[in-house]
Amino acid sequence: MSWRSESFGALRHPEEPRILFLRSDRSWRLPRVTARELWVANAAMIVPAFERRLRTRPWLLRQIHFAEDEEAKRLEAVFELALRDPGWRSPAHGRWVSRDELDGLRLRDEGQRELLAAYLDELGCDDVPAARAPWARMGWLEDVSAWLEPEVARLGHSVRGIEQRKQWSISSVLRIETDGPDLYFKVSARLPLFVEEASVTAMLAERFPGYIPVPLAVEPGRGWFLLPEFDDLIAWRPPLEVHEELFRRYAGLQRRSAALTAELLTDGCLDRRLDVLEAQVDPLLDDPEAIARLTPDEVAELRRLGPTLKEACRRLAGCGIPDTLVHGDLHPGNVARMDGELTYFDWTDACIAHPFFDLHSLQWQDEATRVALLEAYLGVWEGVESPERLREAAALAAFVTPLHHAVSYRTIVANLEPAARPELDATHQFLREILARKPAWPTG
């Protein structure tokens, strides 16, 4: 059964603290679109869907509400939208509604009343939380446009249009249409376990030419950078031979990085080696928010597993495989082909850690594919340790890696504004993965 999403748009009035409602029978509701398998950050799908509904292309600011029903496979989201066309007029069955008017309005979706009242209260006092991402604020597009114009001109082109591709609390990606090739703009959130991606991407591209795309422009003060359009994005489920190539080439990059870890740490990669991870076990399992979505039995079992997790970190560290550059979110969606070679992008989680942490995406494959990809990857590590030792390390890493990601997601969520936290509230999923992968040796 596939997921189905129901998305609503809170379209801001360009001058007043009002939002648009559309008549629905004898009641009113926000502009609404539905879709299957719609990822909440996928602005490339969300924005055109609302454009068809409103007959004007809005600017997606942020998600102000998100809820998921795992049993029903249903997502509900409310997005804050702004007008890009100042001359647009609402349809005849539309109405701009203020906070005071909301109280007397008959809503089709009565469950949204409290949410929308709070949202309109915020609009009325212009009280923007400090934790809100810059790209979720009014005026940000104008700032970016002012930076893009001269940078694109420096490259010998002019900007013809800006299209949102990805928009959520941790990043924004824009496609820049020019009179020449398309370009891509990205900015990432400044969070404790995120690197300064613009600067780090430029640094990695210089150190490992051909493996990482070279930014065409970087604005380090605001974390903005511009990339060329890739020749070919690798699909989520590429042919097996391409997927194997992806892992073999990436393992080669990691092996090259092993001799440079001190320099990479100095130049902006984070230290997430196994001794650091071991020290994070107890704080994570004692964090009420980290375990809030688990059952009492799951929490008790995880805490019994605490010493085993620490031991697994030590065992993995003792397998003889050096720390390397780790991507942190390696999967085919973050890989493209440029000039005939595979290149790896989206380095927000760049760190120095155990290299096998980047095997996490293997769990999404069927058994035969998983085995083939693991063999392709481990084959590049032959000579560092015996094949048996490498497989032992891979098995240990499969248990420890979800801990690494649980720490990442808990840290991300803790530093987002409350309305944005549901977008990335996945800590419980990684903790359950730990339970599913617990090793056979005695615990507790």
NORGI-V414650 format. One record per pair of residues at least 12 apart in sequence whose C-alpha atoms are under 7 Angstrom apart, sorted by sequence separation. I is the first residue (numbers start at 1). GAP is how many residues later the second one is. D is the distance in Angstrom with one decimal. If there is no record, write none. Layout:
I/GAP/D, I/GAP/D
//
This chain:
65/12/5.3, 66/12/6.7, 162/12/6.5, 163/12/5.1, 173/12/5.6, 174/12/6.5, 202/12/6.1, 215/12/4.9, 216/12/6.9, 334/12/6.2, 378/12/6.9, 413/12/6.4, 47/13/6.7, 65/13/5.0, 162/13/5.9, 163/13/6.6, 173/13/4.6, 202/13/6.0, 214/13/6.9, 63/14/6.9, 64/14/5.6, 162/14/4.9, 172/14/5.7, 173/14/6.8, 63/15/5.9, 64/15/5.6, 161/15/6.0, 162/15/6.1, 172/15/5.5, 409/15/6.9, 33/16/6.5, 63/16/4.3, 64/16/6.4, 161/16/4.9, 171/16/5.6, 172/16/6.6, 33/17/6.8, 62/17/5.8, 63/17/6.0, 159/17/6.8, 160/17/5.3, 161/17/6.9, 171/17/4.2, 409/17/6.5, 410/17/5.7, 62/18/5.4, 99/18/6.2, 159/18/6.1, 160/18/4.9, 170/18/5.7, 171/18/5.8, 285/18/6.5, 409/18/5.6, 61/19/5.5, 159/19/4.5, 160/19/6.5, 170/19/4.8, 10/20/6.4, 60/20/6.3, 61/20/5.6, 158/20/5.4, 159/20/6.9, 198/20/6.2, 327/20/6.0, 9/21/6.0, 60/21/4.8, 99/21/5.4, 157/21/6.3, 158/21/5.9, 199/21/6.4, 328/21/5.2, 406/21/4.9, 8/22/5.8, 9/22/5.4, 59/22/5.5, 60/22/6.6, 98/22/7.0, 99/22/6.6, 157/22/5.9, 198/22/6.6, 327/22/6.1, 328/22/6.3, 8/23/5.6, 9/23/6.4, 58/23/6.0, 59/23/5.0, 157/23/6.2, 327/23/4.9, 8/24/4.4, 58/24/5.6, 59/24/6.1, 326/24/5.8, 327/24/6.8, 406/24/5.4, 7/25/5.7, 8/25/6.5, 58/25/4.9, 59/25/6.2, 198/25/5.5, 281/25/6.6, 326/25/5.3, 405/25/6.7, 406/25/6.4, 7/26/5.3, 58/26/5.7, 197/26/6.9, 198/26/6.2, 325/26/5.9, 326/26/5.8, 6/27/6.1, 7/27/6.1, 57/27/6.8, 196/27/6.5, 198/27/5.5, 325/27/4.9, 326/27/6.1, 403/27/6.8, 6/28/4.6, 324/28/5.4, 325/28/6.7, 330/28/5.8, 402/28/5.1, 403/28/6.9, 5/29/5.7, 6/29/6.8, 323/29/6.3, 324/29/5.9, 326/29/5.8, 329/29/7.0, 402/29/6.8, 5/30/5.4, 323/30/5.2, 324/30/6.3, 325/30/6.9, 328/30/6.0, 331/30/6.0, 4/31/6.0, 5/31/5.9, 323/31/4.9, 324/31/5.5, 327/31/6.6, 330/31/6.9, 402/31/6.4, 403/31/7.0, 4/32/4.4, 5/32/6.9, 278/32/5.2, 323/32/6.2, 326/32/6.4, 402/32/6.0, 3/33/5.9, 4/33/5.9, 5/33/6.1, 3/34/5.3, 2/35/6.8, 188/35/6.8, 278/35/6.1, 399/35/6.0, 133/36/6.2, 187/36/5.6, 135/37/6.9, 187/37/4.9, 186/38/5.9, 187/38/6.7, 356/38/6.4, 399/38/5.5, 186/39/5.6, 274/39/5.7, 399/39/6.3, 185/40/5.7, 186/40/6.5, 357/40/6.3, 185/41/4.5, 356/41/6.1, 360/41/6.9, 184/42/5.5, 185/42/6.4, 183/43/6.8, 184/43/5.1, 274/43/6.5, 183/44/5.9, 184/44/6.2, 357/44/5.3, 183/45/4.9, 184/45/6.4, 183/46/5.2, 182/47/5.8, 133/56/6.9, 261/63/6.3, 321/63/6.8, 258/64/6.3, 258/65/6.1, 320/65/6.8, 151/66/6.9, 258/66/4.6, 257/67/5.6, 10/68/6.8, 200/68/6.1, 257/68/5.9, 4/69/6.4, 5/69/5.7, 6/69/6.2, 7/69/5.8, 8/69/6.3, 9/69/5.7, 10/69/5.9, 11/69/6.1, 12/69/6.2, 14/69/6.7, 3/70/4.6, 4/70/5.0, 5/70/4.5, 6/70/4.9, 7/70/4.8, 8/70/4.6, 9/70/4.9, 10/70/4.8, 11/70/4.5, 12/70/5.3, 23/70/5.4, 254/70/5.6, 319/70/6.8, 2/71/6.7, 3/71/5.5, 4/71/6.2, 5/71/5.8, 6/71/6.5, 7/71/5.7, 8/71/6.2, 9/71/6.0, 10/71/5.8, 11/71/5.7, 22/71/5.7, 23/71/6.3, 254/71/5.7, 9/72/6.2, 22/72/4.4, 21/73/5.6, 22/73/6.3, 195/73/6.5, 20/74/6.6, 21/74/5.3, 61/74/6.9, 62/74/5.3, 195/74/6.4, 319/74/6.2, 20/75/5.6, 21/75/6.3, 61/75/4.4, 195/75/6.9, 20/76/4.5, 21/76/6.9, 61/76/6.6, 19/77/5.3, 20/77/6.2, 316/77/5.9, 18/78/5.6, 19/78/5.4, 28/78/6.2, 29/78/5.8, 18/79/5.0, 19/79/6.9, 27/79/5.1, 28/79/4.9, 29/79/5.4, 272/79/6.2, 273/79/6.1, 274/79/6.7, 18/80/4.5, 27/80/5.3, 28/80/5.5, 29/80/6.4, 270/80/6.6, 271/80/5.9, 272/80/5.7, 273/80/4.2, 274/80/7.0, 316/80/6.1, 17/81/6.3, 27/81/5.4, 269/81/5.5, 270/81/4.3, 271/81/5.3, 272/81/5.1, 273/81/6.4, 316/81/6.9, 269/82/4.6, 270/82/6.1, 271/82/6.9, 269/83/6.5, 312/84/6.5, 313/87/6.8, 312/88/6.8, 261/91/6.6, 309/91/6.9, 236/96/5.2, 246/96/6.9, 235/97/6.2, 236/97/5.5, 234/98/5.7, 235/98/6.3, 234/99/6.3, 234/101/5.8, 254/101/6.9, 233/102/6.5, 234/102/5.2, 17/103/6.7, 233/103/4.3, 232/104/5.6, 233/104/6.3, 232/105/5.1, 17/106/5.3, 62/106/6.2, 230/106/6.3, 231/106/5.8, 17/107/5.4, 230/107/6.5, 231/107/5.3, 230/108/5.9, 44/120/6.0, 290/120/6.1, 43/121/5.7, 44/121/4.4, 43/122/5.0, 44/122/6.5, 42/123/6.5, 43/123/4.7, 284/123/6.8, 42/124/5.1, 43/124/5.7, 41/125/5.5, 42/125/6.7, 41/126/5.1, 247/126/6.9, 251/126/6.0, 41/127/5.2, 277/127/6.8, 248/128/5.7, 252/128/6.5, 244/129/5.4, 247/129/6.5, 248/129/5.0, 251/129/6.2, 213/130/6.4, 247/130/5.2, 211/131/6.8, 212/131/5.2, 211/132/4.6, 212/132/5.3, 213/132/6.8, 244/132/5.7, 248/132/6.3, 210/133/6.6, 211/133/6.1, 212/133/6.2, 302/133/6.9, 294/134/6.4, 293/135/6.1, 308/135/6.0, 290/137/6.2, 291/137/6.4, 307/137/6.5, 290/138/6.8, 305/138/6.1, 304/139/6.8, 305/139/6.3, 304/140/5.2, 201/146/6.6, 197/150/6.0, 197/151/5.3, 195/153/5.5, 194/154/5.2, 195/154/6.3, 194/155/5.3, 195/155/6.5, 193/156/6.8, 193/215/6.6, 191/221/6.7, 191/224/6.9, 169/251/6.2, 131/285/6.0, 132/285/6.0, 131/286/5.2, 65/354/6.4, 64/355/5.7, 64/356/6.8, 66/356/6.2, 63/357/6.8, 66/357/6.9
//
